[in-house]
Structure formats: structure tokens, C-alpha cells
């Protein structure tokens, strides 16, 4: 299974957390990352976004056919996010467009075996793969990419 963790891009401040929109800079970050991902994602990928407006705006730049799941809202638990993604048995690559701290907690749980406060940058992607190797489950970090590492010519 391939699991791509994508943190929403930079968003406006506000008291209604689910209603916060991307900033102009956030839209630029998300557009750059979406273009980069589009060239690299395997066919048949699925995109899942939280109910937060900023998450959906980020997801929409990659695919108009994203699914909204409350299970990956900003206060989500690692177990609810894994269930929403179908980890580790999903047959198609899954792009989860979500939030801190659960993205960092999720990455650390899968890669290091325990939840830790790892930081996923705004607009950043952590690409994980999972497979059985000699009947032993193995999760690997395929890559980390942040918007600040990209320019329009990278796409």
C-alpha cells in the first residue's frame, strides 16, 4: 500500500477551525505540490480530505474527485485516520489531506513504532509504502517533499 500524507497548505487564522480558508500563499503552495504529485502518483489513487475547508481546498487542486471524511478532521486520532485510509490493505494509493498533529503522530507510529510529535510542514507531503517482505510487514518512508523545495519548473 502507498499512503501519501499531505498537510493542508497555509490557512487564514480564525475561531471557526473548520471554516478557515487557504491564504493566497497557501493556494500557491498547494498548487505547486499538487502539480508535483500529479506527475508522480500511480494511476487509480484516491484522495481523502477532512471536513475542514482548507483541507478540501488543498485536495481540490489535486483532484476534483476527493472524498470528505470526518475521521480525519483536525482532532482525529491515529486509529481513526488509519481506518479511513484502509491501512494497510487498501488496493489503491491513498492521499490523505489532513492536519497536525495527527499526521506527525501517524508517520511516527508507522515508521518508529510509537506516536511522537513529528512535524509535517504546511503543504508538505510524506509518502509511505507498506508491504510484506518474507511475511514480515515493512513500512518505509519513500520521500518527504515540502513546498519550499519546489519551483514552478519542477513540474
C-alpha positions in Angstrom: 0.0 0.0 0.0 1.1 3.5 -0.7 -0.1 6.2 1.8 0.6 9.8 1.0 0.2 12.2 3.9 -0.4 15.7 2.7 -0.8 18.5 5.2 -3.1 21.3 4.1 -1.3 24.4 3.0 -1.1 27.7 4.8 -4.5 28.9 6.1 -6.1 32.0 7.5 -6.5 32.5 11.2 -10.0 32.2 12.6 -12.0 30.9 15.5 -14.2 28.5 13.4 -11.5 26.0 12.7 -13.3 24.0 10.0 -14.2 27.2 8.1 -10.7 28.5 7.7 -9.6 29.0 4.1 -6.2 28.8 2.4 -4.3 32.1 2.1 -3.1 33.3 -1.2 0.3 31.8 -0.3 -1.4 28.6 0.8 -3.1 28.3 -2.6 0.3 28.7 -4.3 1.9 26.1 -2.0 -1.0 23.6 -2.7 -0.9 24.2 -6.4 2.8 23.6 -6.7 2.6 20.4 -4.6 -0.5 19.1 -6.5 1.3 19.6 -9.8 4.3 17.8 -8.5 2.2 14.9 -7.1 0.1 14.6 -10.3 3.3 13.7 -12.2 4.3 11.0 -9.7 1.2 9.4 -8.3 0.4 5.9 -9.7 -2.9 5.5 -11.6 -6.0 5.0 -9.6 -5.1 7.0 -6.5 -7.8 8.2 -4.1 -7.8 11.5 -2.3 -9.4 11.8 1.2 -9.8 15.2 2.8 -11.1 16.3 6.2 -14.2 18.4 6.6 -12.0 21.5 7.1 -12.3 24.0 4.2 -8.5 24.4 4.0 -8.1 20.6 3.6 -10.7 20.4 0.9 -9.3 23.4 -1.0 -5.9 21.7 -0.9 -7.3 18.4 -2.1 -9.3 20.0 -4.9 -6.1 21.2 -6.5 -5.0 17.6 -7.0 -8.4 16.0 -7.8 -12.0 17.1 -8.1 -13.0 13.6 -7.0 -11.8 13.7 -3.4 -13.8 12.1 -0.6 -14.6 14.0 2.7 -14.1 12.1 5.9 -14.8 13.4 9.4 -12.5 10.7 10.7 -9.5 12.8 9.6 -10.7 16.2 11.0 -8.2 18.2 13.0 -8.8 16.4 16.2 -8.6 12.9 14.7 -6.8 10.0 16.3 -4.2 7.9 14.6 -6.5 4.9 14.7 -9.4 6.8 13.0 -7.1 8.1 10.2 -5.7 4.6 9.6 -9.2 3.2 9.4 -10.3 5.9 6.9 -7.3 5.1 4.8 -7.9 1.4 4.8 -4.4 0.9 6.2 -2.6 -1.4 5.4 -4.8 -3.2 3.0 -6.1 -0.5 0.6 -5.6 -1.7 -3.0 -5.1 1.8 -4.4 -2.7 4.6 -3.3 -4.3 6.9 -0.8 -3.6 10.6 -0.5 -4.8 11.9 2.9 -5.1 15.6 3.1 -5.1 16.4 6.8 -3.7 18.2 9.8 -1.1 18.4 12.5 -0.6 16.9 15.0 -2.2 13.7 13.7 -0.1 13.5 10.5 3.1 13.6 12.5 1.8 11.2 15.1 0.7 8.8 12.3 4.0 8.9 10.5 5.9 8.3 13.7 3.6 5.5 14.7 4.1 3.7 11.4 7.8 4.4 11.0 9.1 4.3 14.5 6.5 2.2 16.3 5.3 4.8 18.7 3.4 8.1 18.4 5.8 11.1 18.6 5.3 14.8 17.9 6.9 14.8 14.4 6.4 17.9 12.4 4.8 17.8 8.9 5.2 21.3 7.3 2.2 23.1 5.9 1.7 21.9 2.4 4.2 19.1 2.9 4.0 15.5 1.8 5.2 12.4 3.5 5.0 9.3 1.2 4.9 6.0 2.9 4.8 2.4 1.5 3.8 -0.8 3.2 4.4 -4.3 2.0 5.1 -7.8 3.3 8.7 -8.9 2.9 9.3 -12.5 3.7 5.9 -12.4 5.5 7.1 -9.5 7.7 5.2 -6.2 7.4 7.5 -3.4 6.4 6.7 0.3 6.3 9.2 2.6 4.6 9.4 6.3 4.1 9.6 6.8 0.3 10.0 10.5 0.3 9.3 13.9 2.1 8.6 16.9 0.0 7.8 20.4 1.1 6.5 23.3 -1.0 9.6 25.4 -0.3 11.6 22.7 -2.1 9.6 23.2 -5.3 9.5 25.8 -8.0 7.2 26.0 -11.0 9.9 24.5 -13.2 9.9 21.3 -11.1 6.6 20.2 -12.5 
